[in-house]
Amino acid sequence: MPDDAEPLVLPAAVLWDMDGTLIDSEPYWMATETELVEAHGGTWTREDAVQLIGSELTHSARVFQQHGVALSISEILDFLMERMARELGREVPWQPGARDLLRALAEAGVPCALVTMSYRSLAEPVAELAPLGALRVVVAGDDVTRGKPDPEPYLTAAARLGVDPRDCVAIEDSPGGLRSAMAAGAKTIGVPNVVAVDPAPGLSRFPDLLSITLADLAAVHAGEVIDRIGASVAISSSPS
């Protein structure tokens, strides 16, 4: 029987956040932040760390100063980069399904970009460990003037790939990252990690990367809003 299915119309590119989305590196960040603040006699809680997820690193450095870290912003950034490079050098904790989805996109000819507030010294080694040819562009926190939640990082990634951001799908986990991607015009998927992804107009939500298929990306690119988290909540809360 012939296959009459229409071919998938995939996005022009997929734009990936790194920390918390592509790799499960937030525990590394939290441990590094705690070490930094406590070394200067301060206290750093999980709630403090959660507030910085997805933030521009110079903003984070100022917050650490407010918590008693007696270093300059550049010294704080050097400390963070050195510690994080050491942790990621030991192991890059890919999120379940991340490498498979990257590989499927590469095989389908869909270019991907890494769009992160981590600096290039951290982002490039991660990109190099991705499946061959998957991540063609890296836009890091030290590449842009205005970081997330400003749209500049995602606009920059689309421009470097030579595509219209409105033809792209972005995958994010943090509130600031989601605002950045949506403000750039990308169709956006939220995948929760440390913090919840709240529903928002035009935002698709998936519980994890394992549940995202190429067909899902094509549907989101076409303008469909898919909320697999909302559906799972509705089912679990319905009366038996």
N, C-alpha and C positions, 0 to 999 in steps of 0.2 A: 504494500500500500504506500503510495507516495507521501512524502512529508510536505504538507501544505502550510506548515507553520511559517509565519513571517519571520525573517531574520531580526535579531535583536538590534535596536538602534541604541548603541551604547553612548555614554557621555564622551565629549571631546577629550576629557581628562578627569582623573580622580585626584583630589587634593587631600592629603592626609596630615592630620596632626600627629605628633610623635608621642610625647609623654602622656601616658594614660590611655592612648588610643591605639597606636601601632605597637608600642612596647609598654610593659607594666613597670615603669620606672618610678612611679610616684613613691613607693616605699624607700627607694634610694634617696630621693629628694628629701623626704621627711626626716630620714636618719641624718643626712648631711646638715639640714637646717638645725636640727636639735643639737648636734655636736657643736655647731658654730655658736649658737646662742648660749648654750650652757658653758662653753669655754670662757665666756665673758660674764659669767655670773647671773645670767638671765634664765627665764623659764619659757619653754616653747611647748605648747600643747598641740594635740592633733587638730583641734579647732583652729588654732593659729595657722597651721600648715594648710588646712583645707582652704582657707581664705586666699591663699597665694596660688592655688592650682590654676595654671594657664596664664599667669601674670607675666608681664614684662619684667625681666630680671633686674633692671635698675630700680623699678618700683619695689621689688622684693628686697633689694639691698637697703633701701630707705626704711622699710618696715623693720629689718633686722637692727638698724641703728636705733630705732625707737625702742627696741627691746634690749638696748644696752650694749650692742656690739660696737666696740670702740675702734673701728676700722673705717677707712675710706671706702667709697663705693667700689672703686677699682680693686682694692684689696679684698673686699667681700666677694666680688665676682671671680677673682683669681682663685680664692679658696673653694668656691662652689664648683668651678670648672675642674680644678685639680681632683677634688674628691669624687665628683661624678664621673670623670674620665676613668678614674681608678676602678670604680664599681662597674661601669659598663665594659671596661677592658676585661674584667673577670667573666661577666656573662651579660649578654643582651637578652632581657626577658621578653621575648616576642609574645604578644597576646595570642591566645588560641584562635586559629583561623587566619591570622594576619598574613603569614607567608603564603598560604594557599590562595588567598584572594589576590594578593599581589601577583602571584605567578599566573593565575587565570587572566588577570587584566593584561599582563605582558603578552601572554599567548594570543589574546584577542586584539592586540595592537593598540590598547588604550594606554597612553602615557600617564604616569603618576608623578606627583611632586610631594615632597616633604615640606610642610609648613609649620614651623615650630618656633617657640620663644627660647628654646635652648640655643646656645651659641653654636656656630659652625664647627668648632673644635669637637663638640659632642655629636652633632647631627651627621656630619659627613661619614664618620666610621660606622654609624648605624645604617646609613643609606648604602654603604659599600657591602654590607652583609645581607642586604635584601636579595631576592632572586634576581638573576642576571637580567639587566635591562629594565627592571621594574620602576625604579625611582630615577627619573631622568633629571630632575631639578631639585635643589635644596634651597629653601628660603629660611634662613635662621634669624634669631632675634637680633644679632649684630649686623644683619643685612638691611634692616629697615629703620626708618626714622620714628615711625609710630607703630608700636606693637599691638597685639590683640588687647582689647576688643575692636580696635580700629580695623577697617577693611584692608589697609595697605598690604599686610603680608599675603593675603589671598589674591589681591589684585596683582601683586608682583609675581606670584607663582604662575598665574594664568598668562601674564604678559611674557614671561620667560619661556613658557611652553608654546606661545604663539596662538593661544585660543581665547575665546570669549569666556569670561568667568560665568556668564549665564548658561553656557553649555557644559559646565563642569558640575560634578558632584563632590562635595566636601564631607569628610568624616571627622567628627570631633567628639570630645567628651566633657569639656568644661564650659561653663556659662559664657566666659569671655571669648573663648574660641568659637562657640556657636554664633555669638553676635557678630564676630569678625567675618565669618564665612557668609552668613546671611546678608550682612551689609554689603559684601562684595558682589552679591547677586547670584552666588552659587546655590544650586539645590543642595540642601544640607541634611545630613543624617547625624543624629545624636546617639552615641553608644555610651551608656553610663559606666563609670568605673568607681572612683572613690566618692564622687558626688552624684546625686540624682540628676537626670536630664528631664526637666519639666516640659510638659506639652506647650507648644507655641504654634501660632498660625504658620503654615507652610513648612513646619519642621517634621521630618520623618524620624522615627525612633525604633531602634532595634536593641534587643537585650545584650547582644554580643556580636563579634565579627563572624562567628561560625554560622550565624543565621542569615547572613547577607549573601545573596547570589548575584551572578551577572544579570539575571532577569530582574531582580529587585533594583539594581542600579539603573537598568534601562527604564524601568517604570518610574523611578524617582526623577530621572533625567527628563522624562516625558511630562512631568508635572504632577504625577500621583504622589499623594502624601500617605505614607505607610506608617502605621503605628502598631508595631508588634508588642510594645510594652503595654499600651492601653488595652489591647485585646486580651493579653494575659491577665491583667488586673481584673477586667470585667468578668472573665471566666472564673477566676479564683474567688471572686466576691459574690457570685450569683448563688441563690439558694439551691440547696440540693433537693 
